[in-house]
Amino acid sequence: MTFMDGIGRAIGLSMAGQRSPWGKPKGADGGGGEPPRAEGAGPPRNPWLPPGGGGTQPGRRPASIEDLFKNRGPEGPRRIGGGGGGTGGPGFRLPRRADGKSWVPVLLMSAGALWIILSSVHQVQPKEQGIVTTFGQYTRTLQPGINVTLPWPLQNVSVVDVSTFRSERVPGTEAEKLILTGDQNLVDLSYLIRWNIKDLRQFRFQLAEPEETVREVAEAAMRASVAEHELDYVLSGAGRADIEQRVRTRMQELLDAYRSGVAVQGIEIEKTDPPERVVEAFKDVSAAQQDAETDINRARAYAQQLLARAEGDATAFNKIYEEYRLAPEVTRRRLYYETMESVLARTDKTVVEAPGVQTYLPLPEVQRRAREAQQQAQQAPRPAQPAAPAGAGR
């Protein structure tokens, strides 16, 4: 409001013939204003232009933003004709060199040299390789070490780690990954892919999304390999190892056909489970199969024992036959004694053949009766002892 009031007051004064903001009115003698204009001298001077040299051009000139800031420094408006060699007041200036020349060319040259060095020299680590592109077009591949290229933006360098193994887990979440087996069963299977880059140029320029391509190729190879076997074989340890090898071979063949520049280092099956909806029934079937395997193993062990015993008996008979051929009578008598010893060892009757001795002595019966009498004696109640008289202890 104050600014608007000031403008209104100035316009009122000019209309009333008093002091005009563009100079003194006609006929005024006071100093500080410009002299009265002659008749036909042209339009009045632009009050926004600086006095003196600023009004040398004939005619009226409109105000310009360049004119407002041309003579303006960091400390305010400069005055024409002041000190500083006509520069219009104090201003910022770069220091001069010893010969009086400016440091600006030196600074520009130093910045340019630094930019060339930083964008032209590249150090590639032992496990890395670099791709050099000239205006976006492939030029060459940088090997580990110090390499020199043209400065940016003429050539651009992209360094990638090509030796470290990368891992891709399928599926990436905890969701089920159901795959159909050869006997029309479903198995929930998850696996890990390990791969690295063997050709950086193909990996960078041949495929739009190399990582996604690796996952898709792995899934296709896994489904094809699982479909060749039955469920029991897939769940077994040997089956999993065979499937891992088949998947790796198929993946490498497909990726080489795509010219992807990817080397498959290994496939690791982490989980092979039945679907969650039938897991209880599958556990019952697995338990029954384990019981059957246990019984079969026991039968095989017993058969091996019988076979080993029979082979041992046959070997012993052959040795006895060889001895019988050398001494038939001695061997026959020895066999008779050994046979009678083995038979009589399991009987409870003893036969003694000697003169003056009873032919049959039932020793087992005598021993049995003796044991029964001893038991009856132990079980018989003992007679009570009479109590001592009251005065016996005095």
Protein Blocks (a to p, Z undefined) as FASTA:
>chain_A
ZZmmmmmmmmmmmmnopacfkbccehiabehiacdddehiapcddfkbcehjlmmpgcjd
dddfklmmmmpcfkbccdehiahhonopaaddddddfkopafklmmmmmmmmmmmmmmmp
ccddfkbccdddeehiafbdcdeddddddddfkbccddddfkbccdddddfblbdcdddd
fkopacddddddddddfblklmmmmpmblmlmmmmmmmmmmmmmmmmpcfklmmpmklmm
mmmmmmmmmmmmmmmmnonopacfbdcdfbdcddfklmmmmmmmmmmmmmmmmmmmmmmm
mmmmmmmmmmmmmmmmmmmmmmmmmmmmlmmmmmmmmmmmmmmmmpcbdcdddehiafba
cfklmmmmmmmmmmmmmmpccdddddddfklmZZ
